[in-house]
Amino acid sequence: MTNHQSPYEDILISPVGNAPFFVDGMFQQAYGHASPDFGQPLVCFYRHSWDHFVPLAFTLFWQHEEVMLNGGSVTNGSGFKYVPEHVSRSIRESEGLFFHLLRFGFDYFEDDCEAFFATCGDARAWEVSMKAGFKPTQYEHLIANFHKPMPESRQQLLTDQVHQLGSF
């Protein structure tokens, strides 16, 4: 996926303003509280028809100094009832929508930061995050994507600074 293209026909990944308008229900179902209303959210929509768009997945990127943080990802399983089986199967076989959201975000925000960081404790999310481009750091649950060449000392400094934030 390059140039911010969506991975499938009738699937659109897009930055949105006012993400809670689109994803608050699925976010509350997954996390038990309202969706964040800050940062730069990405939402993956399925186009059921020209006038019916279903939010299927969400992730949030936000700037922290010279890095971009990522978190709050969720997939709307009930939204898949609108997605044809062959498209659902293809999505599952290609690591799922979370993978595509991350790859889109890495591409879309690549010029906005020196590196991407996330915290991840879920085994499946970890597996997908690694395939999308994150790598483990020496800190438990903290993962990084150093998408630009930089000295190892700079990578370590950024990692240490983000670690000081705690879980996010």
Residue, then its C-alpha position, 0 to 999 in steps of 0.5 A: m500500500t503506497n501513496h495512502q491507498s486503501p487495501y481493498e475496493d470499498i475499503l477506505i482508510s482515512p484521517v478524520g476529524n471528530a473521531p468519536f462521531f464515527v467510532d465512540g460506540m465501538f471504542q466504548q464496547a472495547y474499552g469501556h469508556a469514550s474514545p479519545d478526542f485528540g491526536q490524528p485518528l485514522v478510521c477504516f470504513y467499509r462502503h456498503s453502498w454510496d450512502h452507507f459507510v461502516p466504520l470497521a477499525f480505528t487507531l490513533f496517532w499523536q505527536h509527542e515532541e519529535v516522535m509519533l505515538n500510536g494507540g487506542s486501536v480497535t476493530n468493530g467486529s459487528g461491522f463485518k456483517y456488511v462486508p462480503e465474505h470474500v472481502s472478509r476472508s481476504i482481510r483476515e489472510s492479509e493480517g487484518l485491518f489493524f495491520h493496514l491501519l498501521r501501514f497507512g499511518f506509517d506512510y501518512f505520518e512519515d514526514d511528521c516524526e523521527a520514529f513511531f512508538a506504541t505500547c502493546g501487551d496483547a499477543r495478537a496485536w503484538e504479532v500484527s504490529m511486528k509484521a507492520g513495522f514495529k520492533p521490540t525495545q528493551y522495555e517490556h511492551l514498548i515497541a518502536n518503528f525507526h523508519k528513518p536512518m539515525p544513529e543507534s545512540r539517537q534511537q536509544l535516547l528517543t526510546d528512553q524518553v518515550h519509556q519515561l512516559g509510561s503506558f499510553 
